[in-house]
């Protein structure tokens, strides 16, 4: 089965790019290709001009279902990628973990275990872990889909602040059109059977954004019309 066909786009340095589309349009496959978990049968994925040939620390991933190691503390989870780099400097790694936990608003939780945290806190641990290795591209695969609406709004506000402070290039998949318009600089809308790029929509609205604004509603409605 052809999952994706003639998919071509570029994310700008430091931009927030959301990817939306109907179920089965290939968003997950696209993310797995960018992450280096799978290889395309044709074409290539490049980061800063370098071809992606597998997973790498230039791309950090935040998953929908947390993917934390339950037997490791919060601090040990955040430091996992740093340990894999094995630079031998434990003090530097510990300082980086502390810095990342402070960045996501979880300072003082380093000795806790994932089971002691709420869903929103677990997702912030996942974000801190992805950011710890200082990736060029932060990939987020429906990261707020497992939390309630109130927590999601809180995470939106916190994450926009983190993104503005770190200036990372963000690729973010979601089923929620309003979420995409609320967060993104541009929204890439995919079609299905097979997955393809239908349109890239500029979201030229000042932040913070209100879902009750007419301009917000207009862009959300346009994207919904593309999804069909």
Helices and strands as residue ranges (DSSP letters): E 16-21, H 27-35, E 46-47, E 50-51, E 59-62, H 74-78, H 80-85, H 90-103, G 114-116, H 119-132, E 137-141, H 149-166, E 169-173, H 177-183, E 186-191, E 196-202, H 214-227
